[in-house]
Every structure is written in structure tokens, then in C-alpha cells.
Amino acid sequence: MITVGITGGIGAGKSEASDQLSRLGIPVLDTDVVARELVAPGQPALADITAAFGLGIVDAQGQLDRAELARKVFDDSAARQRLEAILHPRIYDVWTAWIREKALEGHGLGAVVIPLLYEKDYGSHFQVILALGCTPQTQRQRLQQRQWSDRVIDQRLAAQWPMSEKLQRADYCLWSEGQREVLHQQMDAVLQRVGYRRSS
């Protein structure tokens, strides 16, 4: 199985790229989704996070208050490292097991979306790495559409490598400016280049 890692700057189009692969019938795992599942009520990771950051990061329904947790960790690099120490090993276990499972199932290609792929030095797990990119102006506009303040945007950007560095390191770069169809065409071209053929 061809293993593909998808990364790129926040707001750079990773979700659209992974959705396109899913529409083509290619199995895709998004580690942001894995992270949300790991912090669901009753999960050990949520208990560990609560122990580390206090009951104030859980709402009345027992759900993780993601905004409150973000306020704590993006203001404090040591706090962010504590959170990552809780979550990232668990996320790693999930996606590496998923790759093994999809390979055993006989899929020709499987993709994992990992925003911090380079930051966490996961590149060796993948035969092909795709990085999504866009202009800084478009990136900020997309994040503002999520109702994020400029301060929150600056904090999130500071927690990741610059988009330009990820694009420079990747095997293939997909530019997400403009129409979705253009991004889809780029994805189709990459799939041809890496030798993926859909089964008939």
C-alpha cells in the first residue's frame, strides 16, 4: 500500500484534499478527528487532561471545553507540551494501527492527515508526503471565517512551522487558492505520478 501523509498550514485546504481522496474511494484518516474522539466523555485522555488542567476545561455536560483549553495552552508553551504529551502518543498509536489495518485489507493507497507531521518528525512513516498551501492572506481570511480573533490566529500560526517550510520539504505541493476543481485536478495528477490506479 502506498502510504500518504497530508500536512500543511492551518487553513490551507487539508480537509478539502482529504475529502477528495475519500470521494475517490481512498481510505483517509484525519488525526484531528482522532483527537476529538480521544477526548470524548469517559475516555482516559479526557481524565488525564482534566487532571493536568483542572475541572474548568470540562463543561456542564462533561464535554471538553476546547476553547477554554486552547486559551490555557496557546498562552503557555509548557502547558501546550503537557497537553501534547497526553494526546500525541495516543493519536500516534491510532494512526499507525490504522495504516497497518488498511494495508492488510489490501488497499492500494491510504492517507493520514497530520497537521504537525514535520513538527513531530513523522515523515519516515510515509512513502509520499503532500503539503497544502495558500497565500498568507487567504490563510488568515479562512481562519477569520472560523470566528477566530487575530490573537488566536497568531497563536495557532506560531505553534506550527511556517507553511513555506512544509511546502519546501514535501514530495508534492497542492495549492488551494481558487476553485476546488483546480485542487482536485492537482490531486488527480499526484495520484497518477505516485502510481495509484483505482480498481475497476
N, C-alpha and C positions, 0 to 999 in steps of 0.2 A: 504493500500500500504506500502511495506517495503521501507523506505527512507534510502538511502545510501549516505554518504559523502565520497568523494575521495580526499585525500590530499597526502602530501609527499614532499620531497625536490625538488627543481627546477632541471629539467633534470633527474628525477628519473623514468620516464615512465608513468606519469599520463595520457598522451594523448593516448598512446597505450592501456592502460587498459580501458579507456572510449570508445575508438574505438571498442574494443572487445565487450563491452556491447551493443553498437549500432548495431554491426553486428548480435547480438543475438535478436535484436528487442526490446531492453530495452531502454526507453527514458532516455537521458542523456543531462544535461545542463552544459556547461563549462563556468565558470564565467569570464575567460579571454576573451572569445568571447563576452560575455555580455559587458565587459568593453570597448572593441573595438567598439561595436555598440553604446554605450552611448556617445562616443567622436567623432562620425561622424559629418561632417559639418552640421550645423543647429541645433544640439542637445543642450539643455540647459547646459549640463555638460561641453561641449567644451567652451561655452561662459564663464562659471564660472572659468574654468581653465585658459583661456586667461586673464581674469580679474585679476587672482591671480598671474600669472607668466609672463605676457606680451605677446605682439604680436609675439615675436620671436619664440614662440613654435608652430606657425602655418606656414605652407609653402605657396608657391605662389598659390597653388590650394585650399587653405582653409582647408587642412588636418592637423591633429595634427602631429607635428614632434616628434615622440615618442623618438627618440634618444636624441634630444635636451632636452626634458622634463626629460628624465632619468638622463641626466648629471646634471640637476638642483636639482633633488630630492634625488638622491642617494649620493650626496655630503653633504646633509644638512638634518638632521633628522627632523627639524622643517618644512622644505619645504615638505618633504615626508608626514608628518602628515597633512599639509594643503591639499595636493592632496587627501589623503585618506579620509579626511572629506568631500570632494566634491564627490568622486566616491563611496565609500563603502556603504553609506546609499542607494544610488540608485541601486547598484548591489544587495544589500540585498533585497530590495523591489521586484526586478525582480525574483530572485530565490525562494523566499518564495511564491510568487504568482504562480510561475511555479509548485512548489510542490503541492499546493492546486488544481491547474488545472488538473495535471496528476492523482491525487487521485480521483477526481470527474469523470475523464474519465475511471476509473476502471482498471488502470494498476496494475499489481502485484508488480512491483518494479520500482523505479525511482532513478536516481543517479545524484548528483551535484558535479562537480569538483571545489574545493575551495582550492587553494594553501595555503591560510592563515587561514584555518579553525580553527586551535588551537590558533593561534595568536589573532584571533578576537572572540574567545570563542563561536563558533557556534556549538559545539558538541551536545548540547541538542536538536538541531533540527533534529537529525538523529538517527535512530534505530541501524544502523550499520555504522562504520567508517573503511574505508580501507586506509592504508598508503602504498605508493610505496617507495621502497628503492633500492639503489645500492651502490657500493663502492665509496668512495670519488674520487678515480682515474677515474672511469668510469663517474661519475657525471661531473668532470672537462673536460674530453675529449668530452663529449656530448655538453657541453656549448661552448667549443672551436670550435666545428663544426658549431656553430651558428655565427662564426666570432666575438665572444666576446673576448676582451682583458682580461688578467689576472686581471687587476684592476677592470674591470666591473664585472667579475665573483666574485671577493672577495666582492664587494659592494652588489651584489644581495644575496650572501650567508649570509652576515652579517645582511640583512634585514629580514631574516627568522629564525625561530627556527632551531636548528640542526636537521638533518634528523633522527638521532638516537633517539631523544626525541619524534618525531612524531611516529616513529615505535613502541616505547615503550608504547605509550598511546593508539594506535589504537586497534580496536577489531580484525582486521586481517591485516597481513603484506604480501605484494606481493613483491617478489624480482625480479627485472627486469634485472639482469645480464643474458647473454647468449641468447639463441634462443627465438624468440617471442612465439613459440609454448609452451615453458615451462611456460611463463607468462600466456598464455591462459588456460593452464591446472590448474594453481593455481586459476585463476578466476572461472573456472567451479567448482572447489572444494568448493570455498567460497559460490558460489550461492547455491550449494546443502546444505551446512551447515546452511545457513540462511533460508532455506525452500522455496526458489524460484523455481517454476516449470513453464516452458514455456507452454503456452496454445497450444493445438494441432491444 
